[in-house]
Amino acid sequence: MKLSSKQVLQVSKGDTEIAGFISALLTQNEKLTEMVETQSKQIKKLENRVHELERQLGQNSNNSSKPPSSDGLRKKNNLRESGGKNGAPNGHKGHTLRFSLEPDEVIVHPLLTCKNCNHSLADVPAQEWMKRQVLDLPLSPLITTEHRAEEKRCPCCRTLQRADFPAAVKAPVQYGESFAAWTTYLSVYQLLPLKRVAQFFFDLTGCRPSERTLLEQLNTMAFHVAELEPVIKAHLRNEPFIYCDETPMRLNGKQHHLHTHSSAYWTLLHMNEKRCGSAFTEMGVLPAYNGVVVHDCFSSYFKSDVTFAHALCNAHLMRECQGIADYDKHQWATDMKELLRRSWTLAKAARASGIPLSDETLAEIDRQYDDNLALGKIEWAKDKVPEKTGPKGRKCKSKSANLGDRFERHKASILRFLYDARIPFDNNQAERDIRMSKVKQKISGCFRTAIGGQQFASIRGFISTLMKQSLPLHNSLASVLRGQFHFRAT
């Protein structure tokens, strides 16, 4: 409460000296009050900042959208079920080496003397054999195939004629299709740098191809694989649902994005400088797609001109719920994560039995979903909201409020797996299809050219398709170079 000079003089009973002292005290008190208010605002701002920094430092693959590769040396949670033997988890189908009925080589180990009385058994015929087999890789030199084109002189016109070499045989001495297939396999699938690929060939065969030779082989493979991509795109457009994802990649020091559209049998990878827009157009699947796209709620998938439906990745949502529970201590996030987990358990049991979930079960899940959001609105209303730093627009919300808003706006897409037995619970297939490309970037740093990055994406997507269709990698890659490859009918 601020007093006027007249009021101060009245309080001091006309004593001007006391009135001056009171005025000075009031002025000082006013300044101190302003300072306290300023510091209070600053403390609140710093508390919010500390809270967000603690959240960022504590983020990992279990409570955010960060990939497992970013966890570093953090102790991983053991996901194995207890009660089984050491080794593979319960339910895992094991496999072992099997005896060959037609071994390539048989070595007989003779029994020459009796181990009991030392009597000679050299002339005694064997009654039976105990068999053991050893599987090994042959270390043989390169196979050299010489092509000879006949030259003949025509007896009629007397001109010298020569037969044509095969189109793939262009140099006096060169590497063949099988060699190029191995180069592709080692570089794109096993992710070896070219220097190590060359060293591998030298250790195995004694020949060390130059990096330029290896690059030419990859260029040739990419050219032939690109001719097969329209087949992959056509099959993806006909799938009832597809997985989509994207991840940043470094190309020549600049950030690009690696995109994937995939299904259980087909994978399409594409490198583009954009995260959306032109990338979707160039891939040629989403603009004409009418099925369901499973994705991580990236806003570009929700444009008004799209013709596909949506299914959101619930694994991402559950991890974000865990992050809210860890750092904001909100009960609604814990309840929502548990509801999604239990709903997926019920959905899996229903799919295994072939009986859809009952209307009562669906209604109960729907009610609990809404109740969790109602509780969330009460909890996130008390959150500390970060100060807005960008241009004018929508008011900032807390992490919890933003997540709750996503649950509210996309409820049908989040719970689609309950009503359509074809729809998966998460987007993990797309993440698996794209994950190893990040390993390639960690090994090699970045791609030096945009063309090299796109060739890697194209070949990697093709190899992923081969694996999904259980086709032999090396033989298939060699067949591509010979123009003899065909996808397996699905």
Phi and psi in degrees as a GROMACS rama.xvg file:
@    title "Ramachandran Plot"
@    xaxis  label "Phi"
@    yaxis  label "Psi"
@TYPE xy
-97.3006  127.73  LYS-2
-98.4154  145.414  LEU-3
-79.4561  166.539  SER-4
-59.7387  -39.0621  SER-5
-64.4236  -40.7905  LYS-6
-67.4694  -38.527  GLN-7
-64.5961  -42.0639  VAL-8
-65.2079  -36.1062  LEU-9
-67.8808  -41.2047  GLN-10
-64.653  -35.1015  VAL-11
-83.7712  5.51157  SER-12
56.5659  41.417  LYS-13
85.4324  -6.09571  GLY-14
-78.8987  110.271  ASP-15
-67.2408  -31.593  THR-16
-67.3219  -45.7971  GLU-17
-65.1973  -38.1344  ILE-18
-62.1854  -40.3362  ALA-19
-63.8804  -40.5623  GLY-20
-64.7721  -42.2465  PHE-21
-63.2432  -41.6261  ILE-22
-61.3744  -41.5995  SER-23
-62.845  -41.8693  ALA-24
-63.9193  -41.3969  LEU-25
-64.4521  -39.4174  LEU-26
-64.9549  -43.4922  THR-27
-63.8291  -41.2056  GLN-28
-62.8046  -37.4668  ASN-29
-64.9797  -42.1607  GLU-30
-65.7256  -41.4507  LYS-31
-63.9334  -39.0335  LEU-32
-62.4847  -43.0888  THR-33
-62.9397  -39.6501  GLU-34
-64.5494  -42.7201  MET-35
-62.8183  -43.2361  VAL-36
-63.4176  -41.4507  GLU-37
-63.8516  -44.2044  THR-38
-66.1111  -35.383  GLN-39
-62.699  -42.8584  SER-40
-64.452  -41.1023  LYS-41
-65.7911  -41.3165  GLN-42
-61.8247  -43.6548  ILE-43
-62.0126  -40.7939  LYS-44
-63.8515  -43.2738  LYS-45
-68.3945  -35.6616  LEU-46
-62.3017  -42.8896  GLU-47
-61.9394  -41.3277  ASN-48
-64.6189  -43.9394  ARG-49
-61.712  -41.7485  VAL-50
-60.8468  -43.5547  HIS-51
-69.3369  -37.8521  GLU-52
-66.3742  -40.178  LEU-53
-62.8287  -37.9418  GLU-54
-63.1749  -45.3531  ARG-55
-63.969  -42.2125  GLN-56
-65.8384  -30.5636  LEU-57
-90.1243  -1.11132  GLY-58
-72.2331  137.398  GLN-59
-148.581  -171.94  ASN-60
-70.9294  -9.11368  SER-61
-93.1556  -20.3093  ASN-62
-130.033  18.4006  ASN-63
-159.587  -175.13  SER-64
-88.3656  9.09055  SER-65
-67.582  142.554  LYS-66
-75.407  158.275  PRO-67
-58.7513  -28.097  PRO-68
-65.0082  -18.3364  SER-69
-88.2669  -2.84898  SER-70
-74.3859  -18.672  ASP-71
65.3203  -133.046  GLY-72
-93.862  15.3658  LEU-73
-60.3699  138.208  ARG-74
-65.0255  122.924  LYS-75
-80.6322  148.667  LYS-76
-75.1657  135.01  ASN-77
-78.9834  115.891  ASN-78
-92.7843  1.52191  LEU-79
-71.5534  144.842  ARG-80
-81.1937  137.064  GLU-81
-73.815  159.949  SER-82
104.719  -13.7873  GLY-83
-97.3614  178.02  GLY-84
-75.8599  164.215  LYS-85
-64.4414  140.714  ASN-86
122.977  -134.559  GLY-87
-67.3144  149.394  ALA-88
-69.1498  165.067  PRO-89
-59.2221  138.576  ASN-90
90.9979  -10.1428  GLY-91
-78.2282  128.773  HIS-92
-80.3985  114.334  LYS-93
-79.261  170.007  GLY-94
-149.907  155.305  HIS-95
-143.013  169.979  THR-96
-70.2992  144.496  LEU-97
-115.303  147.921  ARG-98
-65.9638  139.502  PHE-99
-91.4123  133.133  SER-100
-76.2992  -19.9515  LEU-101
-130.399  78.5014  GLU-102
-65.2207  150.875  PRO-103
-73.9521  -28.5674  ASP-104
-145.624  140.289  GLU-105
-121.78  124.404  VAL-106
-114.4  120.502  ILE-107
-95.7366  127.619  VAL-108
-101.034  106.806  HIS-109
-75.0089  151.685  PRO-110
-105.336  108.528  LEU-111
-95.3979  -30.2352  LEU-112
-136.465  154.737  THR-113
-73.3592  127.838  CYS-114
-73.2119  -11.2733  LYS-115
-92.5614  -48.083  ASN-116
-122.337  3.92114  CYS-117
65.5726  19.268  ASN-118
-72.7649  143.759  HIS-119
-68.1645  131.875  SER-120
-116.663  16.387  LEU-121
-62.4598  -35.1861  ALA-122
-97.1799  2.6011  ASP-123
-87.3558  124.833  VAL-124
-67.9755  148.041  PRO-125
-74.3181  135.428  ALA-126
-84.229  -34.0213  GLN-127
-161.465  166.676  GLU-128
-124.882  139.665  TRP-129
-89.8872  131.386  MET-130
-112.231  138.682  LYS-131
-139.346  139.8  ARG-132
-119.768  142.837  GLN-133
-118.744  123.189  VAL-134
-97.8121  128.194  LEU-135
-144.361  162.889  ASP-136
-97.2715  131.51  LEU-137
-76.0163  135.029  PRO-138
-103.282  80.7523  LEU-139
-104.329  155.246  SER-140
-70.9077  172.789  PRO-141
-62.3059  147.483  LEU-142
-90.8335  123.082  ILE-143
-99.9545  121.413  THR-144
-110.354  120.268  THR-145
-97.553  126.692  GLU-146
-100.596  126.671  HIS-147
-119.245  117.158  ARG-148
-96.4681  120.323  ALA-149
-66.2735  143.374  GLU-150
-117.272  131.31  GLU-151
-140.308  149.676  LYS-152
-102.053  127.019  ARG-153
-69.6578  125.659  CYS-154
-70.1942  -14.3647  PRO-155
-88.719  -56.6456  CYS-156
-99.8821  -6.44898  CYS-157
66.8323  17.7245  ARG-158
-90.4217  148.043  THR-159
-84.997  123.533  LEU-160
-114.11  150.971  GLN-161
-136.243  139.763  ARG-162
-68.2358  156.987  ALA-163
-85.8132  141.611  ASP-164
-78.4997  156.94  PHE-165
-57.2267  149.877  PRO-166
-58.595  -31.8011  ALA-167
-79.2148  -14.2594  ALA-168
-95.8245  100.103  VAL-169
-114.884  -19.792  LYS-170
-121.194  161.627  ALA-171
-58.0808  -39.7838  PRO-172
-138.465  129.85  VAL-173
-154.569  169.77  GLN-174
-88.6347  152.959  TYR-175
-96.3441  -174.268  GLY-176
-64.1066  -37.7067  GLU-177
-65.0702  -38.2465  SER-178
-63.1337  -44.4926  PHE-179
-65.3988  -34.1593  ALA-180
-66  -39.9038  ALA-181
-65.2518  -40.3497  TRP-182
-58.3788  -46.4309  THR-183
-62.9065  -44.247  THR-184
-61.1042  -46.6171  TYR-185
-70.3557  -37.9754  LEU-186
-79.3933  -46.3523  SER-187
-92.3492  -35.5377  VAL-188
-91.3921  -49.6473  TYR-189
-83.8611  -7.04478  GLN-190
65.7573  27.6839  LEU-191
-77.4153  139.407  LEU-192
-63.6365  156.928  PRO-193
-59.9225  -35.2169  LEU-194
-61.912  -40.0361  LYS-195
-75.6629  -29.5772  ARG-196
-63.8879  -44.9486  VAL-197
-62.3638  -39.5726  ALA-198
-65.599  -38.3328  GLN-199
-60.5197  -46.8189  PHE-200
-63.422  -37.4101  PHE-201
-65.7975  -43.9127  PHE-202
-64.5325  -32.5919  ASP-203
-85.9622  -38.7092  LEU-204
-122.577  -14.392  THR-205
87.3942  -4.31442  GLY-206
-104.88  133.046  CYS-207
-117.423  98.2808  ARG-208
-69.209  147.98  PRO-209
-73.4828  160.917  SER-210
-62.7302  -33.4094  GLU-211
-63.6458  -40.2793  ARG-212
-62.828  -44.0078  THR-213
-63.3647  -40.0444  LEU-214
-64.4447  -39.0861  LEU-215
-64.2172  -37.523  GLU-216
-65.8546  -40.0062  GLN-217
-66.7058  -38.6169  LEU-218
-61.756  -42.9969  ASN-219
-64.6339  -42.8099  THR-220
-62.7956  -43.8088  MET-221
-61.4903  -37.6982  ALA-222
-62.6864  -43.9392  PHE-223
-72.7241  -36.0016  HIS-224
-66.6564  -36.9697  VAL-225
-60.2785  -30.4986  ALA-226
-69.6024  -19.1046  GLU-227
-95.3008  -12.4222  LEU-228
-61.3574  -35.7762  GLU-229
-56.4235  -31.1915  PRO-230
-66.725  -43.5809  VAL-231
-63.09  -44.0076  ILE-232
-62.3186  -41.8917  LYS-233
-62.839  -41.9481  ALA-234
-68.0135  -37.689  HIS-235
-64.6399  -38.4742  LEU-236
-64.7172  -22.2847  ARG-237
-96.4969  -1.95368  ASN-238
-73.9332  145.103  GLU-239
-66.6461  -29.1811  PRO-240
-150.498  151.74  PHE-241
-134.975  156.329  ILE-242
-98.1993  139.519  TYR-243
-133.365  141.329  CYS-244
-160.182  167.906  ASP-245
-151.853  153.258  GLU-246
-147.662  145.549  THR-247
-67.6158  143.323  PRO-248
-138.732  147.508  MET-249
-95.5243  124.407  ARG-250
-125.185  112.098  LEU-251
54.0705  40.8277  ASN-252
83.3623  -3.3088  GLY-253
-114.827  149.431  LYS-254
-80.7566  124.165  GLN-255
-117.845  -174.428  HIS-256
-134.267  136.041  HIS-257
-97.0875  121.632  LEU-258
-106.686  148.993  HIS-259
-134.98  136.411  THR-260
-121.444  125.052  HIS-261
-149.825  167.213  SER-262
-143.334  -167.614  SER-263
-68.5911  -22.7113  ALA-264
-120.523  -9.89186  TYR-265
-135.773  143.268  TRP-266
-136.164  129.668  THR-267
-122.577  121.131  LEU-268
-115.415  142.007  LEU-269
-147.628  134.991  HIS-270
-100.978  133.537  MET-271
-151.793  149.396  ASN-272
-71.0594  -17.6731  GLU-273
-100.759  151.354  LYS-274
-85.2133  -15.369  ARG-275
-152.087  -157.852  CYS-276
60.6828  -107.131  GLY-277
-62.1615  -30.186  SER-278
-62.4624  -45.6922  ALA-279
-63.6095  -37.8017  PHE-280
-67.373  -44.5007  THR-281
-65.7941  -33.7005  GLU-282
-69.9618  -28.1071  MET-283
72.394  25.1905  GLY-284
-114.515  -55.9717  VAL-285
-64.4997  -36.5699  LEU-286
-57.5657  -28.2101  PRO-287
-115.711  16.3288  ALA-288
-90.6557  137.687  TYR-289
-120.568  7.51673  ASN-290
-90.4544  -144.766  GLY-291
-112.853  130.487  VAL-292
-103.612  122.435  VAL-293
-93.3236  121.613  VAL-294
-149.884  -177.154  HIS-295
-101.686  24.9065  ASP-296
74.7286  25.7058  CYS-297
-66.0956  131.145  PHE-298
-60.3651  -28.915  SER-299
-65.0287  -21.0785  SER-300
-75.0413  -12.1924  TYR-301
-102.084  19.3338  PHE-302
-64.0312  151.88  LYS-303
-68.4063  -21.9698  SER-304
-90.7606  2.35061  ASP-305
-76.5998  151.892  VAL-306
-110.569  3.58457  THR-307
-101.341  160.546  PHE-308
-92.4614  173.569  ALA-309
-123.587  146.972  HIS-310
-139.338  121.813  ALA-311
-89.0789  152.836  LEU-312
-75.6778  111.9  CYS-313
-77.0255  -21.6208  ASN-314
-63.7703  -40.9662  ALA-315
-61.3756  -45.6227  HIS-316
-63.7831  -38.747  LEU-317
-66.3258  -38.6436  MET-318
-65.6717  -39.9353  ARG-319
-68.3329  -34.9718  GLU-320
-61.2569  -39.4342  CYS-321
-64.181  -38.4056  GLN-322
-63.712  -40.6992  GLY-323
-65.6484  -40.9972  ILE-324
-65.3856  -36.98  ALA-325
-69.6098  -43.018  ASP-326
-108.265  -22.6325  TYR-327
-107.637  -10.826  ASP-328
57.9453  38.8719  LYS-329
-90.1116  129.601  HIS-330
-71.0965  -32.6859  GLN-331
-60.9273  -36.6367  TRP-332
-67.703  -41.2628  ALA-333
-62.4223  -43.9958  THR-334
-66.0862  -37.9123  ASP-335
-68.9151  -40.7738  MET-336
-61.0988  -43.6861  LYS-337
-65.5922  -37.1865  GLU-338
-64.1765  -43.5091  LEU-339
-63.9885  -42.3366  LEU-340
-62.3557  -46.2619  ARG-341
-67.6961  -36.705  ARG-342
-63.7967  -39.5502  SER-343
-69.4186  -35.4327  TRP-344
-61.915  -43.5942  THR-345
-65.9984  -40.024  LEU-346
-65.4919  -41.0588  ALA-347
-63.8915  -41.6526  LYS-348
-64.0447  -39.5398  ALA-349
-66.1051  -40.4503  ALA-350
-67.4646  -36.5506  ARG-351
-66.4375  -34.8322  ALA-352
-86.4737  -15.2341  SER-353
79.1205  9.44404  GLY-354
-112.109  120.767  ILE-355
-65.5834  159.678  PRO-356
-62.7001  143.507  LEU-357
-71.5455  158.554  SER-358
-62.2932  -32.945  ASP-359
-66.2501  -42.1806  GLU-360
-64.6849  -44.1092  THR-361
-62.8559  -40.266  LEU-362
-66.5937  -38.3131  ALA-363
-65.6403  -42.9099  GLU-364
-63.0324  -42.2238  ILE-365
-61.7044  -41.0654  ASP-366
-67.0313  -44.6615  ARG-367
-64.4738  -35.8172  GLN-368
-58.943  -48.409  TYR-369
-67.4488  -36.9273  ASP-370
-64.5813  -39.5849  ASP-371
-62.305  -41.262  ASN-372
-68.7865  -35.683  LEU-373
-63.011  -42.3813  ALA-374
-65.15  -38.4906  LEU-375
-61.6768  -39.095  GLY-376
-61.9219  -33.5122  LYS-377
-71.3039  -39.987  ILE-378
-74.9231  -44.8513  GLU-379
-77.5472  -11.2334  TRP-380
-66.8904  -21.787  ALA-381
-94.3845  0.365422  LYS-382
-69.4836  154.502  ASP-383
-79.4684  121.474  LYS-384
-95.111  128.258  VAL-385
-63.2168  146.942  PRO-386
-69.41  137.396  GLU-387
-73.1986  129.141  LYS-388
-115.344  -18.6515  THR-389
-87.6025  -165.879  GLY-390
-67.0828  169.331  PRO-391
-62.2704  146.331  LYS-392
168.719  -146.103  GLY-393
-65.5718  146.898  ARG-394
-68.063  143.194  LYS-395
-64.8101  147.609  CYS-396
-123.512  162.78  LYS-397
-74.7831  165.545  SER-398
-57.4157  -42.3855  LYS-399
-63.937  -43.0489  SER-400
-66.1202  -39.6264  ALA-401
-63.3741  -42.7806  ASN-402
-65.5008  -42.4869  LEU-403
-62.2133  -38.1856  GLY-404
-62.3917  -37.731  ASP-405
-66.24  -41.9907  ARG-406
-62.0351  -36.2998  PHE-407
-74.4173  -43.2818  GLU-408
-75.0171  -29.905  ARG-409
-116.668  34.9144  HIS-410
-57.508  -45.5307  LYS-411
-63.438  -39.8548  ALA-412
-71.3645  -33.0552  SER-413
-70.2052  -41.1701  ILE-414
-96.2077  12.0144  LEU-415
-59.8927  -31.0918  ARG-416
-63.7122  -20.4277  PHE-417
-76.2303  -28.5131  LEU-418
-103.094  -16.2621  TYR-419
-129.217  111.017  ASP-420
-66.9392  -12.4269  ALA-421
-80.4049  -25.1589  ARG-422
-79.8667  130.6  ILE-423
-75.9284  166.353  PRO-424
-80.1954  -28.276  PHE-425
-140.697  -179.996  ASP-426
-107.754  27.6722  ASN-427
-64.5946  -29.3858  ASN-428
-60.4006  -45.407  GLN-429
-63.8194  -38.7595  ALA-430
-66.4309  -37.7909  GLU-431
-66.4276  -38.1662  ARG-432
-66.3328  -26.258  ASP-433
-105.474  -16.0033  ILE-434
-63.1716  -43.561  ARG-435
-68.0732  -19.2689  MET-436
-64.9077  -31.9882  SER-437
-67.7735  -33.192  LYS-438
-65.1918  -40.3201  VAL-439
-58.1815  -41.5113  LYS-440
-67.0648  -37.6172  GLN-441
-66.5852  -35.2769  LYS-442
-73.6811  -46.3403  ILE-443
-101.447  -4.25575  SER-444
87.5865  -66.7642  GLY-445
-166.166  168.875  CYS-446
-82.8042  138.924  PHE-447
-79.0188  -23.9193  ARG-448
-136.592  155.117  THR-449
-64.7818  -35.0473  ALA-450
-64.2883  -43.5237  ILE-451
-62.104  -39.6343  GLY-452
-65.1495  -41.7567  GLY-453
-68.6171  -37.6185  GLN-454
-64.6377  -41.3666  GLN-455
-60.1522  -46.1591  PHE-456
-60.9646  -44.0941  ALA-457
-63.5765  -46.9932  SER-458
-69.6701  -39.5073  ILE-459
-63.2117  -40.3324  ARG-460
-63.71  -38.604  GLY-461
-65.5884  -43.4837  PHE-462
-64.3756  -38.5146  ILE-463
-59.921  -40.6103  SER-464
-63.4311  -41.792  THR-465
-58.1385  -43.5339  LEU-466
-67.802  -39.382  MET-467
-64.667  -30.2612  LYS-468
-95.527  9.93766  GLN-469
55.7886  38.8002  SER-470
-94.7629  142.577  LEU-471
-64.8105  128.855  PRO-472
-65.988  -54.7109  LEU-473
-65.2324  -46.6233  HIS-474
-62.609  -37.6981  ASN-475
-68.3181  -42.1574  SER-476
-64.0184  -40.5304  LEU-477
-65.2199  -37.5204  ALA-478
-65.2592  -34.2348  SER-479
-60.6371  -44.2909  VAL-480
-66.9424  -27.689  LEU-481
-87.51  -4.24169  ARG-482
73.2293  26.1915  GLY-483
-117.799  11.1698  GLN-484
-86.6364  144.334  PHE-485
-140.821  137.222  HIS-486
-68.2612  155.252  PHE-487
-75.8337  137.507  ARG-488
-65.7507  132.745  ALA-489
